[in-house]
Amino acid sequence: MTEPSINVLHVTFNMAIGGTEQVINQLVRHTRSSKVQHQIACIDSFIGEIGQALENEGLPVFCLSRQPGLDLALVKTLRKLIRQGRFDIVHCHQYTPYVYGWLASFGTGAKVVFTEHGRFFPDRYRYKAFMINPLMALMTPSIIAISGATREALSRYEFIPKAKIKVIYNGIDPLERDEEQVSKIRSELDIPEKAPVLGTVSRLDQVKNQRMMIDAFAELLETYPTAVLLMVGDGPERSALEKRVAALNIAESVRFTGFINGPAQYLGLMNVFLLSSFTEGTSMTLLEAMSLGIPAVATNVGGNPEIVVDGQTGFLTENNNKEAFLLAMLKLLENPGLWQACSRLSRERFNEYYSIKHMANQYTTIYHQCRGK
């Protein structure tokens, strides 16, 4: 007798372009089959670019509107959706969707899976978490963190028993460098052929601490005056960062590209990938850089030390330490042999731990286990 398919409803804020949304996108695409069917519910009034692309391919994506406070009408709408869709699994991504998905699933027979994709900075205790979360955790078959650091935070700040939390690293498809496209972008950005390119692909936001990155790069120019800093992304800090670049008189050495959909070939331009965040879960762009064999300099926060092996695939530095960040960049530029070794080991580590196949298999196993409970 053929086993019936598992119907999964993903509950998330939206499906715009971000780390959490990329994980859901990869998970849906790589586990979608006759045995696992997916639908998505976005609770923050819009679907987003990734959601629209999935919807265009025939995947049902629901746009719901969350009101301020505890929106009981949203709970009711989600509950109706769960019952009508006869979902086996309600997979909640991030804490707020978890609360709504948990409440809506209660009494429907659907089993809840909760994935925490990252934490705010600074993290903090909440008395409501102490009262509510242990009960929610007790009645949640599977709780997942995307890194050991995220697991620790869930246990410490959310009062969820550590033994209940499983770590599943994010997985992505490896990127492929297109030399013709890379050369074209280099020309469009007016980057000299032999100029060292250091860069990042990230939302321009205070939590990413790109100001420190820019300040460190300004000092690096004293040793490597032809170097270029490539800032791929957009966000609320862009204007402030552009003003900082102007104040340091390094505008000719910095390129702000704005938001780029599919920045693989921009990553392909980089000799060193930079991640200066105050906090991180599992950075998808850091994984993408690894898949291309680009050594990284990253702050030693969140999930970064589980991805970057210090001194082997790149360097980890103390949080918000400009001097350490500068020294790490210089080490990679000054020692071609070290750079080549880090590049090779980055690819190897990516293939071993962060492939999409590995992630998809783990989630599929969890779906089957939860339905059987």
C-alpha positions as CSV (number, residue, x, y, z in Angstrom):
1,M,0.0,0.0,0.0
2,T,1.4,3.4,-1.0
3,E,2.0,5.8,1.9
4,P,-0.1,9.0,1.6
5,S,1.7,12.2,0.9
6,I,2.5,14.7,3.7
7,N,0.8,18.0,3.4
8,V,2.9,20.9,4.9
9,L,1.8,24.4,5.6
10,H,4.7,26.9,6.1
11,V,3.8,29.8,8.3
12,T,6.2,32.8,8.0
13,F,6.2,36.6,8.0
14,N,6.5,36.9,4.2
15,M,8.5,35.5,1.3
16,A,10.6,38.5,0.4
17,I,14.3,38.0,-0.3
18,G,16.1,37.2,3.0
19,G,17.9,34.4,4.7
20,T,14.8,32.8,6.2
21,E,12.9,33.1,3.0
22,Q,15.7,31.5,1.0
23,V,15.7,28.5,3.4
24,I,12.0,28.0,2.9
25,N,12.4,28.4,-0.9
26,Q,15.2,25.8,-1.0
27,L,13.3,23.4,1.3
28,V,10.1,23.6,-0.7
29,R,11.9,23.1,-4.0
30,H,14.0,20.2,-2.9
31,T,11.4,18.2,-0.9
32,R,8.4,18.9,-3.2
33,S,7.3,15.5,-4.6
34,S,4.4,13.1,-4.6
35,K,5.3,12.3,-1.0
36,V,5.6,15.9,0.4
37,Q,3.3,18.7,-0.7
38,H,3.8,22.3,0.4
39,Q,1.8,25.5,0.8
40,I,2.8,28.8,2.3
41,A,1.0,31.3,4.6
42,C,2.5,34.8,4.8
43,I,1.1,36.6,7.9
44,D,2.4,40.2,7.3
45,S,0.1,41.4,4.5
46,F,2.5,40.7,1.5
47,I,4.0,37.8,-0.2
48,G,7.3,39.1,-1.5
49,E,9.5,38.2,-4.5
50,I,10.3,34.6,-3.7
51,G,6.7,33.9,-2.8
52,Q,5.5,35.4,-6.0
53,A,7.9,33.2,-8.0
54,L,6.7,30.1,-6.2
55,E,3.1,31.1,-6.8
56,N,3.8,31.6,-10.5
57,E,5.1,28.0,-10.6
58,G,1.8,26.7,-9.1
59,L,2.6,26.6,-5.4
60,P,-0.3,28.0,-3.3
61,V,0.8,31.0,-1.3
62,F,-1.7,32.7,1.0
63,C,-1.4,36.4,2.0
64,L,-2.8,37.1,5.5
65,S,-2.9,40.3,7.5
66,R,-1.6,40.4,11.0
67,Q,-2.9,43.2,13.2
68,P,-1.0,44.7,16.2
69,G,-1.1,42.8,19.4
70,L,-2.3,39.2,19.6
71,D,-4.5,39.0,16.5
72,L,-7.1,36.4,17.3
73,A,-8.7,36.9,13.9
74,L,-5.5,35.7,12.3
75,V,-5.5,32.6,14.6
76,K,-9.1,31.9,13.4
77,T,-8.1,32.4,9.7
78,L,-5.1,30.1,10.0
79,R,-7.1,27.5,11.8
80,K,-9.7,27.5,9.0
81,L,-6.9,27.2,6.4
82,I,-5.3,24.3,8.3
83,R,-8.6,22.4,8.5
84,Q,-9.6,23.1,4.9
85,G,-6.2,22.0,3.6
86,R,-6.1,19.0,5.9
87,F,-2.5,19.7,6.7
88,D,-0.4,17.1,8.5
89,I,2.4,19.5,9.4
90,V,2.4,23.3,10.2
91,H,6.0,24.4,9.9
92,C,6.5,27.7,11.6
93,H,9.5,29.9,10.8
94,Q,10.6,32.3,13.5
95,Y,9.0,32.9,16.9
96,T,5.9,35.1,16.1
97,P,4.7,32.7,13.3
98,Y,5.3,29.9,15.7
99,V,2.9,31.5,18.3
100,Y,0.2,31.9,15.6
101,G,0.8,28.5,14.0
102,W,0.8,26.8,17.4
103,L,-2.5,28.4,18.5
104,A,-4.2,27.8,15.1
105,S,-3.1,24.1,15.0
106,F,-4.4,23.3,18.5
107,G,-7.2,20.7,18.1
108,T,-6.9,20.3,14.4
109,G,-4.7,17.2,14.4
110,A,-1.9,19.0,12.6
111,K,1.6,18.7,14.1
112,V,3.7,21.8,14.6
113,V,7.4,22.1,13.6
114,F,9.2,25.2,14.7
115,T,12.4,26.5,13.1
116,E,14.2,29.4,14.7
117,H,16.3,31.1,12.0
118,G,18.2,33.7,14.1
119,R,18.1,36.0,17.1
120,F,17.8,39.8,17.7
121,F,20.7,41.8,18.9
122,P,21.0,42.3,21.8
123,D,19.0,39.3,23.0
124,R,16.9,39.6,26.1
125,Y,14.8,37.7,28.6
126,R,11.0,38.1,28.5
127,Y,8.8,37.1,31.4
128,K,6.1,36.0,29.0
129,A,8.5,33.5,27.5
130,F,9.2,32.0,30.9
131,M,5.5,31.4,31.5
132,I,4.4,30.3,28.0
133,N,7.2,28.7,26.0
134,P,7.9,25.6,28.1
135,L,4.2,24.7,27.6
136,M,4.3,25.4,23.9
137,A,7.5,23.4,23.6
138,L,6.0,20.4,25.5
139,M,3.2,20.3,22.9
140,T,5.5,20.9,19.8
141,P,6.8,17.6,18.3
142,S,9.9,19.2,16.7
143,I,11.9,22.3,17.5
144,I,14.8,23.2,15.2
145,A,17.6,25.8,15.4
146,I,19.8,26.6,12.4
147,S,23.0,26.7,14.5
148,G,24.3,25.7,17.9
149,A,24.4,29.3,18.9
150,T,20.7,29.7,18.0
151,R,20.0,26.5,20.0
152,E,21.8,28.0,23.1
153,A,19.7,31.3,22.7
154,L,16.4,29.4,22.5
155,S,17.3,27.5,25.7
156,R,18.7,30.6,27.6
157,Y,16.2,33.3,26.5
158,E,13.1,31.4,25.5
159,F,13.3,28.7,28.3
160,I,12.9,25.9,25.8
161,P,14.6,22.7,27.0
162,K,17.9,22.2,25.2
163,A,17.3,18.5,24.8
164,K,14.2,19.3,22.8
165,I,16.0,21.4,20.2
166,K,17.7,19.8,17.1
167,V,20.3,21.7,15.0
168,I,19.8,21.5,11.3
169,Y,22.3,23.7,9.3
170,N,20.9,25.7,6.4
171,G,21.7,24.2,3.0
172,I,21.8,25.8,-0.4
173,D,22.7,24.8,-4.0
174,P,26.3,25.7,-4.7
175,L,26.9,28.7,-6.9
176,E,28.7,28.6,-10.2
177,R,31.0,31.3,-11.3
178,D,30.4,32.6,-14.9
179,E,33.7,34.2,-15.9
180,E,32.1,36.1,-18.8
181,Q,29.5,37.6,-16.5
182,V,32.0,38.4,-13.8
183,S,34.2,40.2,-16.3
184,K,31.2,42.1,-17.6
185,I,30.2,43.2,-14.1
186,R,33.8,44.2,-13.3
187,S,33.8,46.5,-16.3
188,E,30.4,48.0,-15.5
189,L,31.6,48.8,-11.9
190,D,34.9,50.1,-13.3
191,I,37.0,47.8,-11.1
192,P,40.6,47.3,-12.5
193,E,41.4,43.8,-13.5
194,K,44.0,43.2,-10.8
195,A,42.5,45.2,-8.0
196,P,41.8,43.2,-4.8
197,V,38.1,43.0,-4.3
198,L,36.7,42.7,-0.8
199,G,33.0,42.7,-0.3
200,T,29.7,41.7,1.2
201,V,26.2,40.8,0.1
202,S,23.9,41.9,2.9
203,R,21.0,44.1,4.0
204,L,22.5,47.5,4.9
205,D,21.3,47.6,8.5
206,Q,22.8,48.6,11.9
207,V,22.9,45.0,13.1
208,K,25.2,44.1,10.2
209,N,27.7,46.8,11.5
210,Q,29.0,47.7,8.0
211,R,30.3,51.0,9.4
212,M,33.1,49.0,11.2
213,M,33.8,47.2,7.9
214,I,34.1,50.4,6.0
215,D,36.4,51.9,8.7
216,A,38.6,48.9,8.6
217,F,38.7,49.0,4.8
218,A,39.7,52.7,4.8
219,E,42.8,51.7,6.8
220,L,43.5,48.7,4.5
221,L,43.8,51.2,1.6
222,E,47.0,52.5,3.1
223,T,48.6,49.1,2.3
224,Y,46.5,48.2,-0.8
225,P,45.6,51.5,-2.4
226,T,44.0,49.8,-5.5
227,A,41.6,47.6,-3.4
228,V,37.9,47.9,-3.9
229,L,35.1,47.4,-1.4
230,L,32.0,46.0,-3.0
231,M,28.7,46.6,-1.1
232,V,25.9,44.5,-2.6
233,G,22.5,45.2,-1.0
234,D,20.2,47.9,0.2
235,G,18.6,48.9,3.5
236,P,17.9,51.6,6.0
237,E,21.6,52.3,6.6
238,R,22.6,52.9,3.0
239,S,22.6,56.7,3.2
240,A,24.5,56.8,6.5
241,L,27.1,54.4,5.1
242,E,27.5,56.4,1.9
243,K,28.0,59.5,4.1
244,R,30.7,57.7,6.1
245,V,32.5,56.7,2.9
246,A,32.5,60.3,1.7
247,A,33.7,61.5,5.1
248,L,36.6,59.1,4.9
249,N,37.4,60.3,1.4
250,I,37.3,56.7,0.0
251,A,34.3,57.0,-2.4
252,E,36.5,56.1,-5.4
253,S,37.3,52.8,-3.8
254,V,33.8,51.7,-2.7
255,R,30.9,50.5,-4.9
256,F,27.4,50.5,-3.6
257,T,25.3,48.4,-6.1
258,G,21.9,48.5,-4.4
259,F,19.7,45.4,-4.2
260,I,20.7,42.7,-6.7
261,N,18.4,39.7,-7.4
262,G,20.7,36.8,-7.8
263,P,24.1,38.2,-6.8
264,A,26.1,35.1,-7.6
265,Q,28.4,36.8,-10.1
266,Y,28.9,39.8,-7.9
267,L,30.2,37.3,-5.3
268,G,32.3,35.9,-8.0
269,L,34.2,39.2,-8.2
270,M,35.3,39.0,-4.6
271,N,38.7,37.8,-3.3
272,V,37.6,38.0,0.3
273,F,34.0,37.9,1.7
274,L,33.3,40.2,4.7
275,L,30.6,39.7,7.4
276,S,30.8,42.2,10.2
277,S,27.5,41.6,11.9
278,F,26.8,42.1,15.6
279,T,24.8,38.8,15.4
280,E,24.0,36.1,12.9
281,G,22.1,32.9,12.6
282,T,23.3,31.1,9.6
283,S,24.3,33.6,6.9
284,M,23.1,32.4,3.5
285,T,25.5,34.7,1.6
286,L,28.4,33.4,3.7
287,L,27.4,29.9,2.6
288,E,27.2,31.1,-1.0
289,A,30.7,32.6,-0.7
290,M,32.0,29.3,0.7
291,S,30.5,27.3,-2.2
292,L,32.6,29.5,-4.6
293,G,35.7,29.0,-2.5
294,I,35.9,32.6,-1.3
295,P,37.7,32.9,2.1
296,A,35.8,34.9,4.6
297,V,36.5,37.4,7.4
298,A,33.6,37.3,9.8
299,T,32.8,38.3,13.4
300,N,32.9,35.5,15.9
301,V,29.1,35.7,16.7
302,G,26.0,33.5,16.4
303,G,26.4,30.8,13.8
304,N,29.5,32.2,12.1
305,P,32.0,30.1,14.1
306,E,30.1,27.0,13.1
307,I,30.6,27.9,9.4
308,V,34.1,29.6,9.3
309,V,37.0,27.5,10.7
310,D,39.3,30.2,12.0
311,G,42.6,30.1,10.1
312,Q,41.5,27.3,7.7
313,T,38.5,28.6,5.7
314,G,39.0,32.3,6.7
315,F,39.2,34.2,9.9
316,L,37.0,35.0,12.8
317,T,37.4,38.2,14.7
318,E,36.1,39.7,17.9
319,N,32.8,41.5,17.6
320,N,33.1,45.2,16.6
321,N,36.9,45.1,16.6
322,K,38.1,47.1,13.7
323,E,41.8,46.4,14.2
324,A,41.3,42.6,14.3
325,F,39.0,42.8,11.2
326,L,41.7,44.8,9.4
327,L,44.5,42.4,10.4
328,A,42.4,39.4,9.1
329,M,41.8,41.0,5.7
330,L,45.5,41.8,5.4
331,K,46.5,38.2,6.2
332,L,44.5,36.9,3.3
333,L,45.7,39.5,0.8
334,E,49.4,39.3,1.8
335,N,49.7,35.5,1.7
336,P,48.5,33.9,-1.6
337,G,49.3,30.4,-0.3
338,L,47.1,30.9,2.7
339,W,44.3,32.3,0.5
340,Q,44.5,29.3,-1.8
341,A,44.4,26.8,1.2
342,C,41.4,28.7,2.7
343,S,39.6,28.7,-0.7
344,R,40.0,24.9,-1.1
345,L,38.9,24.1,2.4
346,S,35.9,26.4,2.1
347,R,34.6,24.4,-0.8
348,E,35.2,21.1,1.0
349,R,33.5,22.2,4.2
350,F,30.5,23.5,2.2
351,N,30.1,20.2,0.4
352,E,30.3,18.2,3.6
353,Y,28.0,20.2,5.9
354,Y,25.9,22.7,4.0
355,S,24.4,21.1,0.9
356,I,20.7,21.5,0.2
357,K,20.4,17.7,-0.1
358,H,21.6,17.2,3.5
359,M,19.2,19.8,4.8
360,A,16.2,18.6,2.8
361,N,16.7,14.9,3.9
362,Q,16.7,15.9,7.6
363,Y,13.5,17.9,7.3
364,T,11.8,15.2,5.3
365,T,12.7,12.7,8.1
366,I,11.2,15.1,10.7
367,Y,8.0,15.5,8.8
368,H,7.5,11.7,8.6
369,Q,8.4,11.3,12.3
370,C,6.0,14.0,13.4
371,R,3.1,12.6,11.4
372,G,3.7,9.3,13.0
373,K,3.4,10.7,16.5
